Amino acid sequence: MPRERYRYSFGTTTDFKQAHESLRLAMLAVEATYGEARVRLDARFRIDPDIQDILIDASTPTGEALNETFTYFLVREMGLGAFRVNRQDDEPTAVTGRSNGWTSHTHSARTRS
């Protein structure tokens, strides 16, 4: 079964830190609906600051909600011209640890004291 992913690309004039903060906010919003445990298990993304790129795995309902919420926040906060998004379908790969670059909720939504 193909894995549905969305690649967000940001231009060099775009504040990539703001995009990253929008992703963190989207994670919190999705957590309000699905709960912390479900988001930790199912919400996966990869951030590449070198090329100003964010890839979201939308193959689960939680990932799909994250993708939609992130898009909404980007449009509202940065405008349509600040980014491009492309759908990418490819074969699923095992997601184990951090060796493949995927991140889950643990690095994002909350600042822990």
Secondary structure in CASP SS format (residue, H / E / C, confidence):
PFRMAT SS
TARGET T0000
AUTHOR 0000-0000-0000
METHOD secondary structure of the structure
MODEL  1
M C 1.00
P C 1.00
R E 1.00
E E 1.00
R E 1.00
Y E 1.00
R E 1.00
Y E 1.00
S E 1.00
F E 1.00
G C 1.00
T C 1.00
T C 1.00
T C 1.00
D C 1.00
F H 1.00
K H 1.00
Q H 1.00
A H 1.00
H H 1.00
E H 1.00
S H 1.00
L H 1.00
R H 1.00
L H 1.00
A H 1.00
M H 1.00
L H 1.00
A H 1.00
V H 1.00
E H 1.00
A H 1.00
T H 1.00
Y H 1.00
G C 1.00
E H 1.00
A H 1.00
R H 1.00
V H 1.00
R H 1.00
L H 1.00
D H 1.00
A C 1.00
R E 1.00
F E 1.00
R E 1.00
I E 1.00
D E 1.00
P C 1.00
D C 1.00
I C 1.00
Q C 1.00
D E 1.00
I E 1.00
L E 1.00
I E 1.00
D E 1.00
A C 1.00
S C 1.00
T C 1.00
P H 1.00
T H 1.00
G H 1.00
E H 1.00
A H 1.00
L H 1.00
N H 1.00
E H 1.00
T H 1.00
F H 1.00
T H 1.00
Y H 1.00
F H 1.00
L H 1.00
V H 1.00
R H 1.00
E H 1.00
M H 1.00
G C 1.00
L H 1.00
G H 1.00
A H 1.00
F E 1.00
R E 1.00
V E 1.00
N E 1.00
R E 1.00
Q E 1.00
D E 1.00
D E 1.00
E C 1.00
P C 1.00
T C 1.00
A C 1.00
V C 1.00
T C 1.00
G C 1.00
R C 1.00
S C 1.00
N C 1.00
G C 1.00
W C 1.00
T E 1.00
S C 1.00
H H 1.00
T H 1.00
H H 1.00
S C 1.00
A C 1.00
R C 1.00
T C 1.00
R C 1.00
S C 1.00
END
